[in-house]
Amino acid sequence: MLITLLLAGIIISGYMAIRTAREERKIDEMLLEKEGEVYMERIRQARQQRQKALE
């Protein structure tokens, strides 16, 4: 009985670790995408300012 509970605990712990890693990966991807959008917006604004200066 004790061995069964021990194995169940190990399996549940592994499952929770995998699930948490997936969630963290999703959050990281969302943050990177948001930072990329901010960076691209800065580039667009810089281009617009340069074009205005040339006109």
N, CA, C and O atoms as a GROMACS GRO file, in nm:
protein
  220
    1MET      N    1   0.083  -0.120   0.000
    1MET     CA    2   0.000   0.000   0.000
    1MET      C    3   0.087   0.126   0.000
    1MET      O    4   0.059   0.222  -0.072
    2LEU      N    5   0.191   0.125   0.080
    2LEU     CA    6   0.279   0.241   0.090
    2LEU      C    7   0.351   0.266  -0.043
    2LEU      O    8   0.367   0.380  -0.084
    3ILE      N    9   0.392   0.159  -0.108
    3ILE     CA   10   0.461   0.172  -0.237
    3ILE      C   11   0.366   0.229  -0.342
    3ILE      O   12   0.407   0.310  -0.425
    4THR      N   13   0.240   0.188  -0.338
    4THR     CA   14   0.141   0.238  -0.433
    4THR      C   15   0.122   0.389  -0.414
    4THR      O   16   0.117   0.464  -0.512
    5LEU      N   17   0.111   0.432  -0.291
    5LEU     CA   18   0.096   0.576  -0.263
    5LEU      C   19   0.220   0.653  -0.307
    5LEU      O   20   0.210   0.764  -0.360
    6LEU      N   21   0.336   0.595  -0.285
    6LEU     CA   22   0.461   0.659  -0.325
    6LEU      C   23   0.467   0.675  -0.476
    6LEU      O   24   0.503   0.782  -0.526
    7LEU      N   25   0.433   0.570  -0.549
    7LEU     CA   26   0.433   0.577  -0.695
    7LEU      C   27   0.329   0.678  -0.746
    7LEU      O   28   0.356   0.752  -0.840
    8ALA      N   29   0.212   0.679  -0.683
    8ALA     CA   30   0.109   0.775  -0.722
    8ALA      C   31   0.159   0.918  -0.700
    8ALA      O   32   0.135   1.005  -0.784
    9GLY      N   33   0.226   0.941  -0.590
    9GLY     CA   34   0.280   1.073  -0.561
    9GLY      C   35   0.384   1.116  -0.663
    9GLY      O   36   0.388   1.232  -0.704
   10ILE      N   37   0.469   1.022  -0.704
   10ILE     CA   38   0.572   1.052  -0.804
   10ILE      C   39   0.507   1.086  -0.938
   10ILE      O   40   0.548   1.181  -1.005
   11ILE      N   41   0.406   1.009  -0.976
   11ILE     CA   42   0.338   1.033  -1.104
   11ILE      C   43   0.267   1.168  -1.102
   11ILE      O   44   0.276   1.245  -1.198
   12ILE      N   45   0.198   1.197  -0.993
   12ILE     CA   46   0.127   1.325  -0.983
   12ILE      C   47   0.226   1.441  -0.985
   12ILE      O   48   0.201   1.544  -1.049
   13SER      N   49   0.336   1.426  -0.915
   13SER     CA   50   0.438   1.531  -0.912
   13SER      C   51   0.495   1.556  -1.052
   13SER      O   52   0.514   1.671  -1.092
   14GLY      N   53   0.522   1.450  -1.125
   14GLY     CA   54   0.572   1.464  -1.262
   14GLY      C   55   0.472   1.534  -1.351
   14GLY      O   56   0.508   1.621  -1.430
   15TYR      N   57   0.345   1.496  -1.339
   15TYR     CA   58   0.240   1.558  -1.419
   15TYR      C   59   0.231   1.708  -1.389
   15TYR      O   60   0.222   1.790  -1.481
   16MET      N   61   0.235   1.743  -1.262
   16MET     CA   62   0.225   1.884  -1.224
   16MET      C   63   0.346   1.963  -1.275
   16MET      O   64   0.332   2.078  -1.317
   17ALA      N   65   0.464   1.902  -1.273
   17ALA     CA   66   0.584   1.970  -1.322
   17ALA      C   67   0.572   1.997  -1.472
   17ALA      O   68   0.607   2.106  -1.519
   18ILE      N   69   0.524   1.899  -1.547
   18ILE     CA   70   0.508   1.916  -1.692
   18ILE      C   71   0.403   2.023  -1.721
   18ILE      O   72   0.423   2.108  -1.807
   19ARG      N   73   0.292   2.019  -1.649
   19ARG     CA   74   0.185   2.117  -1.670
   19ARG      C   75   0.234   2.259  -1.640
   19ARG      O   76   0.204   2.352  -1.715
   20THR      N   77   0.307   2.275  -1.532
   20THR     CA   78   0.360   2.406  -1.495
   20THR      C   79   0.458   2.457  -1.600
   20THR      O   80   0.458   2.575  -1.634
   21ALA      N   81   0.542   2.368  -1.651
   21ALA     CA   82   0.639   2.407  -1.754
   21ALA      C   83   0.567   2.456  -1.880
   21ALA      O   84   0.609   2.554  -1.941
   22ARG      N   85   0.461   2.388  -1.918
   22ARG     CA   86   0.383   2.431  -2.036
   22ARG      C   87   0.323   2.569  -2.015
   22ARG      O   88   0.330   2.655  -2.103
   23GLU      N   89   0.265   2.592  -1.897
   23GLU     CA   90   0.204   2.722  -1.868
   23GLU      C   91   0.309   2.833  -1.870
   23GLU      O   92   0.285   2.941  -1.924
   24GLU      N   93   0.426   2.806  -1.812
   24GLU     CA   94   0.532   2.907  -1.812
   24GLU      C   95   0.580   2.936  -1.954
   24GLU      O   96   0.610   3.051  -1.987
   25ARG      N   97   0.587   2.833  -2.037
   25ARG     CA   98   0.630   2.853  -2.176
   25ARG      C   99   0.530   2.942  -2.250
   25ARG      O  100   0.569   3.029  -2.327
   26LYS      N  101   0.400   2.920  -2.226
   26LYS     CA  102   0.298   3.003  -2.290
   26LYS      C  103   0.311   3.148  -2.246
   26LYS      O  104   0.302   3.240  -2.328
   27ILE      N  105   0.332   3.168  -2.117
   27ILE     CA  106   0.346   3.304  -2.064
   27ILE      C  107   0.469   3.372  -2.124
   27ILE      O  108   0.463   3.488  -2.163
   28ASP      N  109   0.580   3.297  -2.131
   28ASP     CA  110   0.703   3.353  -2.190
   28ASP      C  111   0.681   3.393  -2.336
   28ASP      O  112   0.727   3.498  -2.379
   29GLU      N  113   0.611   3.308  -2.412
   29GLU     CA  114   0.585   3.339  -2.553
   29GLU      C  115   0.500   3.464  -2.566
   29GLU      O  116   0.525   3.547  -2.653
   30MET      N  117   0.400   3.478  -2.480
   30MET     CA  118   0.314   3.596  -2.486
   30MET      C  119   0.394   3.722  -2.454
   30MET      O  120   0.378   3.825  -2.520
   31LEU      N  121   0.481   3.715  -2.353
   31LEU     CA  122   0.562   3.832  -2.318
   31LEU      C  123   0.658   3.869  -2.429
   31LEU      O  124   0.675   3.987  -2.460
   32LEU      N  125   0.721   3.769  -2.490
   32LEU     CA  126   0.814   3.796  -2.600
   32LEU      C  127   0.741   3.858  -2.719
   32LEU      O  128   0.793   3.949  -2.784
   33GLU      N  129   0.621   3.809  -2.747
   33GLU     CA  130   0.544   3.864  -2.858
   33GLU      C  131   0.508   4.010  -2.830
   33GLU      O  132   0.516   4.094  -2.920
   34LYS      N  133   0.468   4.039  -2.707
   34LYS     CA  134   0.432   4.176  -2.671
   34LYS      C  135   0.553   4.268  -2.682
   34LYS      O  136   0.542   4.379  -2.733
   35GLU      N  137   0.669   4.222  -2.633
   35GLU     CA  138   0.790   4.303  -2.642
   35GLU      C  139   0.829   4.326  -2.788
   35GLU      O  140   0.876   4.434  -2.823
   36GLY      N  141   0.809   4.226  -2.872
   36GLY     CA  142   0.838   4.241  -3.014
   36GLY      C  143   0.748   4.344  -3.079
   36GLY      O  144   0.794   4.422  -3.163
   37GLU      N  145   0.621   4.345  -3.040
   37GLU     CA  146   0.528   4.444  -3.096
   37GLU      C  147   0.570   4.585  -3.054
   37GLU      O  148   0.564   4.678  -3.135
   38VAL      N  149   0.611   4.602  -2.929
   38VAL     CA  150   0.655   4.733  -2.881
   38VAL      C  151   0.778   4.777  -2.960
   38VAL      O  152   0.788   4.894  -3.000
   39TYR      N  153   0.871   4.686  -2.982
   39TYR     CA  154   0.993   4.717  -3.058
   39TYR      C  155   0.959   4.758  -3.201
   39TYR      O  156   1.014   4.856  -3.251
   40MET      N  157   0.870   4.684  -3.266
   40MET     CA  158   0.832   4.716  -3.403
   40MET      C  159   0.762   4.852  -3.410
   40MET      O  160   0.781   4.926  -3.506
   41GLU      N  161   0.683   4.885  -3.310
   41GLU     CA  162   0.617   5.015  -3.308
   41GLU      C  163   0.720   5.127  -3.296
   41GLU      O  164   0.706   5.232  -3.360
   42ARG      N  165   0.822   5.108  -3.216
   42ARG     CA  166   0.929   5.209  -3.205
   42ARG      C  167   0.999   5.228  -3.338
   42ARG      O  168   1.031   5.341  -3.377
   43ILE      N  169   1.023   5.119  -3.409
   43ILE     CA  170   1.088   5.129  -3.541
   43ILE      C  171   0.999   5.207  -3.637
   43ILE      O  172   1.048   5.292  -3.712
   44ARG      N  173   0.868   5.178  -3.636
   44ARG     CA  174   0.775   5.251  -3.724
   44ARG      C  175   0.777   5.400  -3.694
   44ARG      O  176   0.780   5.483  -3.785
   45GLN      N  177   0.774   5.434  -3.566
   45GLN     CA  178   0.774   5.575  -3.528
   45GLN      C  179   0.904   5.644  -3.570
   45GLN      O  180   0.902   5.758  -3.616
   46ALA      N  181   1.016   5.575  -3.556
   46ALA     CA  182   1.144   5.633  -3.597
   46ALA      C  183   1.146   5.656  -3.748
   46ALA      O  184   1.197   5.758  -3.794
   47ARG      N  185   1.091   5.563  -3.825
   47ARG     CA  186   1.085   5.580  -3.971
   47ARG      C  187   0.998   5.700  -4.007
   47ARG      O  188   1.034   5.779  -4.095
   48GLN      N  189   0.884   5.712  -3.940
   48GLN     CA  190   0.795   5.825  -3.968
   48GLN      C  191   0.864   5.957  -3.936
   48GLN      O  192   0.851   6.053  -4.012
   49GLN      N  193   0.936   5.963  -3.827
   49GLN     CA  194   1.005   6.086  -3.790
   49GLN      C  195   1.114   6.120  -3.891
   49GLN      O  196   1.133   6.237  -3.926
   50ARG      N  197   1.185   6.018  -3.940
   50ARG     CA  198   1.288   6.043  -4.041
   50ARG      C  199   1.227   6.093  -4.171
   50ARG      O  200   1.281   6.183  -4.235
   51GLN      N  201   1.114   6.035  -4.210
   51GLN     CA  202   1.049   6.079  -4.334
   51GLN      C  203   0.997   6.222  -4.320
   51GLN      O  204   1.005   6.300  -4.414
   52LYS      N  205   0.944   6.255  -4.203
   52LYS     CA  206   0.897   6.392  -4.181
   52LYS      C  207   1.013   6.490  -4.187
   52LYS      O  208   0.999   6.602  -4.238
   53ALA      N  209   1.127   6.449  -4.135
   53ALA     CA  210   1.244   6.537  -4.136
   53ALA      C  211   1.295   6.558  -4.279
   53ALA      O  212   1.349   6.664  -4.309
   54LEU      N  213   1.278   6.459  -4.366
   54LEU     CA  214   1.324   6.470  -4.504
   54LEU      C  215   1.230   6.555  -4.589
   54LEU      O  216   1.272   6.609  -4.691
   55GLU      N  217   1.106   6.566  -4.548
   55GLU     CA  218   1.007   6.641  -4.628
   55GLU      C  219   1.018   6.789  -4.611
   55GLU      O  220   0.941   6.864  -4.672
   0.00000   0.00000   0.00000
